[in-house]
Amino acid sequence: MNNDLLMELTSQFQLKGVVCCVKPLGEGFINDTFIVKTESQDTPNYILQRKNKNIFTDVPAMMNNILKVTSHLKNKVIAQGGNPDREAMTIIPAQDGKYYFQDVDGEFWAVCEFINDNITYQSAETPELAYAGGKGIGKFQNMLSDMKEPLVDILPGFHNIKVRYEQWDAVIAKDPVGRAKEVKEEIEWIESRRAKMMEFWSLVEDGTIPSRVTHNDTKINNILFDEKGDVLCVIDLDTVLNSPVLNDYGDALRSYTNTGLEDDENLGNVTMDWDIFKAYTEGYLSESKAFLTESEIDWLAFGGLYITYEQVLRFLMDYIDGDNYYKTKSEKHNLVRTRAQYALLKSMEGQYEQMKECVLSLAK
């Protein structure tokens, strides 16, 4: 992207100091992200992002959600005697006071302060790191457990298995590229678990399992650590929603505990690592058991099965639909992903009773 344009964009926000350069940051799978550096060490650096309006169709509402969450977190950090500038994200208003800027092409941009001296990890390779990651998400949820202001549902149907089944049934009925006949066994994987998944979802719908403020993208690289290995804060809040906390816990298990790759062709590589599971759960419950209800604890382990199953369904549905959602590297890529995720699901199912016992023991 043109550097002059990027420099012009930074002038649309209420930044401190003089901007000296803007450079790309990260791979940008969803948003385009840039680091904005200022000339003085006494002024902060910033993160500039172009928000993906195709995925986030209501960016103003999304930014308002983030403002509510970060404001609540900062108040909690201050009350606990912490540093709100390092222990919570700081989003920067545009010159007109809004927390986004829309350019002439209709693209949405947002800015937050860059938190210096942080460490990030791409995977939880040790139980100690898994524990820290679990503690980070548990603390994030705990600090927001008394937040009363509702959030706008910017991703309708996200992790809603009833909505996923509606999409699934439509794709199976249409079978647009004639692939369904190739994957009869895989389709049965989905159908054989439908009743159990709907049993769980009925508890969400009737409020037995409550909705709370959740992150919805709990991989470990969305947590910043300090040099001592302690959690600084949780970042990348685009997907904050009101939903069951089991979604965050389950999504973390899916990403943390997999001994293989998400698209591993060697299914023998793919299992749920018990030591990582236990460490993450211990860290998570050390912070979250203070607010979790009995029903949430009873179903917590099922969150790992639920989210992993949903991902099996989504990969297989996209394969049958002709690969319209996920980027693929080959004709069978989504099918490879489906089978790898199913191997992880089967491993979780084989350890499910132990998972439940572990949760109940650690929640005491």
C-alpha positions as CSV (number, residue, x, y, z in Angstrom):
1,M,0.0,0.0,0.0
2,N,1.2,3.5,-0.8
3,N,3.2,5.0,2.1
4,D,1.9,8.5,1.5
5,L,-1.7,7.2,1.8
6,L,-0.8,5.4,5.1
7,M,0.8,8.5,6.5
8,E,-2.3,10.4,5.5
9,L,-4.5,7.9,7.3
10,T,-2.6,8.3,10.5
11,S,-3.4,12.0,10.5
12,Q,-7.1,11.1,10.7
13,F,-6.6,9.9,14.3
14,Q,-5.8,11.6,17.6
15,L,-2.2,10.3,17.9
16,K,0.4,11.7,20.3
17,G,3.8,12.7,18.8
18,V,5.0,12.9,15.2
19,V,4.7,9.8,13.0
20,C,8.0,8.8,11.3
21,C,7.0,5.7,9.5
22,V,4.3,3.1,8.8
23,K,5.2,-0.5,8.0
24,P,3.2,-3.7,7.5
25,L,2.9,-6.0,10.5
26,G,2.1,-9.7,10.3
27,E,0.5,-11.7,7.6
28,G,-3.0,-10.1,7.6
29,F,-5.3,-13.1,7.1
30,I,-8.4,-11.1,8.0
31,N,-7.4,-7.4,8.5
32,D,-4.5,-5.5,7.0
33,T,-2.2,-4.5,9.9
34,F,0.5,-1.8,10.2
35,I,2.9,-0.6,12.9
36,V,3.0,3.2,13.2
37,K,6.2,4.5,14.8
38,T,6.6,7.9,16.3
39,E,9.8,10.0,16.5
40,S,10.1,10.3,20.3
41,Q,10.6,7.6,22.9
42,D,8.2,9.6,25.1
43,T,5.2,9.0,22.7
44,P,3.6,5.7,22.0
45,N,3.7,3.7,18.8
46,Y,0.4,2.5,17.4
47,I,-1.3,-0.3,15.4
48,L,-3.2,0.8,12.4
49,Q,-5.7,-1.7,10.9
50,R,-7.9,-1.8,7.9
51,K,-10.9,-3.8,9.1
52,N,-12.3,-6.5,6.8
53,K,-15.8,-5.2,6.0
54,N,-16.7,-8.4,4.2
55,I,-16.4,-10.4,7.4
56,F,-17.3,-7.5,9.8
57,T,-20.2,-6.0,8.1
58,D,-20.9,-3.4,10.9
59,V,-17.5,-2.0,11.8
60,P,-19.0,0.9,13.8
61,A,-20.9,-1.6,16.0
62,M,-17.8,-3.7,16.3
63,M,-15.6,-0.8,17.4
64,N,-18.4,0.2,19.9
65,N,-18.2,-3.3,21.4
66,I,-14.4,-3.0,21.7
67,L,-14.8,0.4,23.4
68,K,-17.2,-1.0,26.0
69,V,-15.0,-4.0,26.7
70,T,-11.7,-2.1,27.0
71,S,-13.3,0.6,29.1
72,H,-14.6,-2.0,31.5
73,L,-11.3,-3.8,31.6
74,K,-9.4,-0.5,32.3
75,N,-11.6,0.3,35.2
76,K,-11.0,-3.1,36.7
77,V,-7.2,-2.8,36.2
78,I,-7.2,0.6,37.9
79,A,-9.3,-0.7,40.8
80,Q,-6.8,-3.6,41.2
81,G,-3.8,-1.2,41.2
82,G,-2.5,-2.2,37.8
83,N,-1.4,-0.3,34.8
84,P,-4.4,0.2,32.4
85,D,-2.1,1.3,29.5
86,R,-0.4,-2.1,29.6
87,E,-3.0,-4.5,30.9
88,A,-5.8,-3.5,28.5
89,M,-5.9,-2.4,24.9
90,T,-6.2,1.4,24.3
91,I,-8.2,2.3,21.2
92,I,-7.6,5.7,19.7
93,P,-10.4,8.0,18.4
94,A,-10.4,9.6,15.0
95,Q,-10.4,13.3,14.7
96,D,-14.2,13.4,14.7
97,G,-14.4,11.4,17.9
98,K,-15.5,8.1,16.4
99,Y,-13.3,5.1,17.0
100,Y,-12.9,4.4,13.3
101,F,-12.3,6.3,10.1
102,Q,-13.9,5.5,6.8
103,D,-11.9,6.5,3.7
104,V,-13.2,7.6,0.3
105,D,-13.2,4.0,-0.9
106,G,-15.5,3.0,2.0
107,E,-12.8,1.1,3.8
108,F,-12.8,1.2,7.6
109,W,-9.6,1.9,9.6
110,A,-9.0,1.8,13.4
111,V,-6.0,2.5,15.6
112,C,-4.9,1.2,19.0
113,E,-1.7,1.9,21.1
114,F,1.1,-0.6,20.7
115,I,2.1,-2.2,24.0
116,N,5.9,-2.2,24.2
117,D,8.1,-5.0,25.7
118,N,5.6,-7.8,25.1
119,I,6.2,-11.4,24.2
120,T,3.8,-13.5,22.0
121,Y,3.8,-17.2,21.2
122,Q,2.4,-19.0,18.2
123,S,1.7,-22.2,20.0
124,A,1.5,-23.6,23.5
125,E,4.4,-26.0,23.4
126,T,4.7,-26.7,27.1
127,P,2.2,-27.2,29.9
128,E,3.6,-24.1,31.6
129,L,2.7,-22.0,28.7
130,A,-0.7,-23.6,28.3
131,Y,-1.4,-22.9,32.0
132,A,-0.5,-19.2,31.4
133,G,-2.7,-19.0,28.3
134,G,-5.6,-20.6,30.2
135,K,-5.1,-18.2,33.1
136,G,-5.1,-15.3,30.6
137,I,-8.5,-16.2,29.1
138,G,-9.9,-17.0,32.5
139,K,-8.9,-13.7,33.9
140,F,-10.2,-11.9,30.8
141,Q,-13.6,-13.5,31.3
142,N,-13.6,-13.0,35.0
143,M,-12.9,-9.3,34.7
144,L,-15.9,-9.0,32.3
145,S,-18.2,-11.3,34.1
146,D,-20.1,-8.4,35.8
147,M,-20.3,-6.3,32.6
148,K,-24.0,-5.5,32.1
149,E,-23.9,-3.5,28.9
150,P,-25.0,-5.8,26.0
151,L,-22.8,-6.2,22.9
152,V,-24.0,-6.0,19.3
153,D,-24.0,-9.4,17.7
154,I,-21.7,-8.6,14.8
155,L,-21.3,-12.2,13.7
156,P,-24.9,-13.6,13.8
157,G,-24.9,-17.4,14.1
158,F,-21.3,-17.6,15.2
159,H,-20.8,-20.9,17.1
160,N,-24.6,-21.4,16.9
161,I,-25.0,-25.1,15.9
162,K,-28.6,-24.6,15.0
163,V,-27.6,-22.1,12.4
164,R,-24.8,-24.3,11.2
165,Y,-27.2,-27.2,10.7
166,E,-29.5,-24.9,8.6
167,Q,-26.5,-24.1,6.4
168,W,-25.4,-27.7,6.3
169,D,-28.8,-29.1,5.4
170,A,-29.1,-26.5,2.5
171,V,-25.6,-27.4,1.1
172,I,-26.3,-31.2,1.4
173,A,-29.6,-30.8,-0.4
174,K,-28.1,-28.7,-3.2
175,D,-24.8,-30.6,-3.5
176,P,-23.6,-27.9,-6.0
177,V,-20.5,-29.6,-7.3
178,G,-21.5,-33.3,-6.9
179,R,-19.1,-34.1,-4.1
180,A,-21.6,-35.4,-1.5
181,K,-21.5,-39.0,-2.9
182,E,-17.7,-39.1,-2.3
183,V,-18.0,-38.3,1.4
184,K,-20.9,-40.4,2.7
185,E,-18.9,-41.6,5.6
186,E,-17.8,-38.1,6.6
187,I,-21.4,-36.9,6.3
188,E,-22.4,-39.7,8.7
189,W,-19.8,-38.3,11.2
190,I,-21.8,-35.1,11.3
191,E,-25.3,-36.7,11.4
192,S,-24.5,-39.3,14.1
193,R,-23.7,-36.5,16.6
194,R,-26.5,-34.1,15.7
195,A,-28.8,-35.1,18.6
196,K,-26.1,-34.6,21.3
197,M,-25.1,-31.2,19.8
198,M,-28.7,-30.0,19.8
199,E,-29.1,-31.2,23.4
200,F,-26.2,-29.0,24.4
201,W,-27.6,-26.0,22.4
202,S,-31.0,-26.3,23.9
203,L,-29.4,-25.5,27.3
204,V,-27.9,-22.4,25.8
205,E,-31.2,-21.3,24.3
206,D,-33.1,-21.8,27.6
207,G,-30.4,-20.0,29.7
208,T,-29.3,-23.0,31.6
209,I,-25.9,-22.2,30.2
210,P,-25.7,-18.4,30.3
211,S,-24.2,-16.0,27.7
212,R,-21.4,-13.8,28.9
213,V,-18.8,-11.6,27.3
214,T,-16.5,-13.8,25.3
215,H,-13.4,-13.3,23.1
216,N,-14.2,-16.0,20.4
217,D,-10.6,-16.3,19.0
218,T,-8.6,-17.7,21.9
219,K,-5.5,-18.9,20.2
220,I,-2.4,-18.1,22.3
221,N,-1.0,-15.5,19.9
222,N,-3.9,-13.3,21.0
223,I,-2.4,-13.0,24.5
224,L,0.5,-10.7,25.3
225,F,3.0,-11.8,28.0
226,D,5.6,-9.7,29.8
227,E,9.2,-10.7,30.1
228,K,8.5,-12.7,33.3
229,G,6.0,-14.8,31.4
230,D,3.0,-13.3,33.1
231,V,-0.1,-12.3,31.1
232,L,-0.2,-8.6,30.2
233,C,-3.5,-8.5,28.3
234,V,-5.7,-10.2,25.7
235,I,-5.7,-8.5,22.3
236,D,-7.6,-8.7,18.9
237,L,-11.0,-8.0,20.3
238,D,-12.8,-7.8,16.9
239,T,-14.9,-10.9,17.7
240,V,-16.0,-10.0,21.3
241,L,-19.6,-11.2,21.7
242,N,-22.2,-12.3,24.2
243,S,-22.0,-16.1,24.1
244,P,-21.3,-19.1,26.3
245,V,-17.8,-19.1,27.9
246,L,-17.6,-22.7,26.7
247,N,-16.9,-21.4,23.2
248,D,-13.7,-19.7,24.3
249,Y,-12.6,-22.7,26.4
250,G,-13.4,-25.1,23.6
251,D,-11.7,-23.1,20.9
252,A,-8.6,-22.9,23.0
253,L,-8.5,-26.6,23.5
254,R,-8.9,-27.2,19.8
255,S,-5.9,-25.0,19.0
256,Y,-3.7,-25.7,22.1
257,T,-4.0,-29.5,22.5
258,N,-3.7,-30.7,18.9
259,T,-0.4,-32.6,18.5
260,G,-0.7,-32.4,14.7
261,L,-1.5,-29.7,12.2
262,E,-5.0,-28.5,11.4
263,D,-4.6,-29.9,7.9
264,D,-2.3,-32.9,8.8
265,E,-2.5,-35.6,6.2
266,N,-0.9,-38.1,8.6
267,L,-3.8,-38.7,11.0
268,G,-1.5,-40.6,13.3
269,N,0.0,-37.3,14.2
270,V,-3.3,-35.9,15.5
271,T,-4.3,-36.5,19.1
272,M,-5.4,-34.3,22.1
273,D,-2.3,-33.8,24.3
274,W,-3.5,-34.6,27.8
275,D,-0.8,-32.7,29.6
276,I,-1.6,-29.5,27.6
277,F,-5.3,-30.0,28.3
278,K,-4.8,-30.4,32.0
279,A,-2.5,-27.4,32.2
280,Y,-4.7,-25.1,30.2
281,T,-7.8,-26.2,32.2
282,E,-6.0,-25.6,35.5
283,G,-4.9,-22.1,34.4
284,Y,-8.3,-21.3,33.1
285,L,-10.2,-22.5,36.2
286,S,-7.8,-20.7,38.5
287,E,-9.4,-17.5,37.4
288,S,-12.9,-18.5,36.1
289,K,-14.2,-20.8,38.8
290,A,-15.0,-17.7,40.8
291,F,-17.9,-16.9,38.5
292,L,-18.8,-20.1,36.6
293,T,-22.2,-21.7,37.4
294,E,-22.6,-25.4,38.1
295,S,-24.0,-26.0,34.7
296,E,-21.1,-24.3,33.0
297,I,-18.7,-26.4,34.9
298,D,-20.7,-29.6,34.2
299,W,-20.5,-28.9,30.4
300,L,-17.1,-27.2,30.2
301,A,-15.3,-30.2,28.9
302,F,-17.9,-30.7,26.3
303,G,-16.9,-27.3,24.9
304,G,-13.8,-28.8,23.4
305,L,-15.9,-31.5,21.6
306,Y,-18.5,-28.9,20.5
307,I,-16.1,-26.4,18.9
308,T,-14.0,-29.2,17.3
309,Y,-17.1,-30.8,15.9
310,E,-18.3,-27.5,14.5
311,Q,-15.0,-27.1,12.7
312,V,-15.3,-30.6,11.2
313,L,-18.8,-29.6,10.0
314,R,-17.6,-26.3,8.5
315,F,-14.6,-27.8,6.7
316,L,-16.7,-30.6,5.2
317,M,-19.6,-28.3,4.4
318,D,-17.2,-26.0,2.5
319,Y,-15.8,-29.0,0.6
320,I,-19.2,-30.1,-0.5
321,D,-20.1,-26.5,-1.4
322,G,-17.1,-26.2,-3.7
323,D,-14.6,-24.4,-1.4
324,N,-16.3,-21.0,-1.3
325,Y,-15.3,-20.0,2.3
326,Y,-11.9,-21.2,3.3
327,K,-8.8,-20.5,1.2
328,T,-7.5,-23.8,-0.1
329,K,-4.1,-25.0,-1.5
330,S,-5.4,-28.0,-3.4
331,E,-8.7,-29.6,-4.5
332,K,-8.9,-31.8,-1.5
333,H,-7.6,-29.4,1.1
334,N,-10.9,-28.9,2.9
335,L,-11.4,-32.7,3.0
336,V,-7.9,-33.1,4.5
337,R,-8.8,-30.5,7.1
338,T,-12.1,-32.3,7.8
339,R,-10.4,-35.6,8.4
340,A,-7.6,-34.1,10.6
341,Q,-10.1,-32.2,12.7
342,Y,-12.2,-35.4,13.0
343,A,-9.2,-37.3,14.3
344,L,-8.8,-34.6,17.0
345,L,-12.5,-34.9,17.8
346,K,-12.2,-38.7,18.2
347,S,-9.3,-38.3,20.5
348,M,-11.2,-35.9,22.6
349,E,-14.2,-38.2,22.7
350,G,-12.0,-41.1,23.8
351,Q,-10.7,-39.0,26.7
352,Y,-14.0,-37.2,27.5
353,E,-14.8,-38.9,30.8
354,Q,-11.3,-38.1,32.1
355,M,-11.7,-34.5,30.9
356,K,-14.9,-34.1,32.9
357,E,-13.4,-35.6,36.0
358,C,-10.4,-33.3,35.6
359,V,-12.6,-30.2,35.3
360,L,-14.7,-31.2,38.3
361,S,-11.6,-31.8,40.4
362,L,-9.9,-28.5,39.5
363,A,-13.2,-26.5,40.0
364,K,-13.5,-27.5,43.6
